[in-house]
């Protein structure tokens, strides 16, 4: 069994490496040779695995009946493998084109699906991952990004040509799954409708998380969740109480689709007047999902600059961004609070009112402060700049929208390439803060800043405990807040340093791009399409790190250690 497990894992790794190499410049001889060696190794391991299973099966007929689907997968792969190699050696061509390129990708997708279908047998590996929520989330995001990359590389995803290059496809898929919105090719003109649908699906999955959809499927099928499943879901939702997770999960998905549907209906009233009905409905759904998931992908080449005067579009997108950014826990808490208040008014009797939690109050107050201050700062600094040709009402509307989009959304209604340095610097700070934990936005989060502020206040007032309102904040939470802040500073600093070596651009633009990627904001001063290959890899890593969050990355990389109660002598170190 162990040998078979190793063969399965080895086949998966070799197939993925082979697939990626095949999307590079096959004109290079070494890539051609290595790819073919890997392909034949994959075929060899696949056949060896089947032979070993047949030999170990006590009843051959029963084995063939039970494993009909798996054997069919293997047969399809062998047929497609034979076709691609026949094309390659028959015509002495090192480059797959047209139908052969599509067959090549389908062949590898079949192989990856087959291998993943067999991973259930690796119980030890899966159990190890399932009890480690951070690793489960990390691997699920990697899997979705990989699948999205494969689909975006297919010819049907683009309007013209044979598909998107591997690095650009990986960049776009990562940006969509990590709900960032940074693009290296124009989403509106480069991708076909099918390519845009792929991006839409990746945004929706990335916004809520693939594991959340998986557990919703379990709920629909009336299957009970294990303790490990509940632990993982509570980790994703930042919810400590696991008793009502199923109900919360259903509420989250219902609210998500309801809000997105209402947003799409509101936008369709504007889009229908300027394009065919079918296209307008698709545009409405796409932008509603992109806004609620704080993704920032748009089907207009100038983002939403053409709609800077539309109150409906601006307010609808802004409201969707805010709702997606304040987190599902806050939305559910506010919903319960409002319902309990209405019931209390309607009944004429005094009933217990559901209170707003401290977390909800921090998020709501912090969001309001950042939105208001951002609007006033943007207007004050740009009313004589990019806003000067707009009427006064549109100036405030544009300033408000830009303040909202700093909540890691990525849409814009004014050209960001013309912004002053002062505006870029204040926007960098706001993008770095981000929105609320447990939502679809990025950044170090409002709650982190609130806890850090409370600690500074406690130090200045010489208080023994860190306090927010009338609640004491545990020391562990304070340490986590500063850990998140320092990790974010470190990641942004390293990313910015590397980009200064690889890119020929002003430091402010590089810093803006770096923070935008880490905060999964998606705003750019125009540097993204001009990035070098190394620069794009750096931005991909920043987007991935920013979406998962510092704590998830650190938790996934950590190992369990036995705590030994040892006391060390205290050191007297001078500070300041």
Buried (B, 14 or more C-beta within 10 A) or exposed (E): EEEBBEBBBBBBEBBBBBBBBBBEEBEEEEBBEBBBEBBEBBBEBBEBBBEEBEEEBEEEEEBEEEBEEBBEBBEBBBEBBEBBBEBBEEEEEBEBEEEBBBBBBBBBBBBBEBBEEBBEEBEEEBEEBBBBBBBBBBBBBBBBBBBBBBBBBBBEBBEEEBBBBBBBBBBBBBBBBBBBBBBBBBBBEBBBEBBBBBBBBBBBBBBBBBBBBEBBEBBEEEEEBEEBBBBBBBBBBBBEEBEEBBEBBEBBBEBBEEBBBBBBBBBBEBBBEEEEEEBBBBBBBBBBBBBBBBBBBBBBEBBBBEBBBBEEBBBBBBBBBBBBBBBBBBBBBBEBBEEBEEEBEEEEEEEEEBEBBBBBBBBBEBBEEBBEEBBBBBBEBBBEBBBEEBEEEBBBBBBBBBBBBBBBBBBBBBEBEEBEEBBBEBBBEBBBBBBBBBBBBBBBBBBBBBBBBBBEEBEEEEEEEBBBEEEBBEEEBBEBBEBBBEBBEEBBEBBBEBBBEBBEBBEBBBBBBBBBBBBBBBBBBEBBEEBEEEBBBBBBBBBBBBBBBBBBBBBBEEEEEEEEEEEEEEEEEEEE
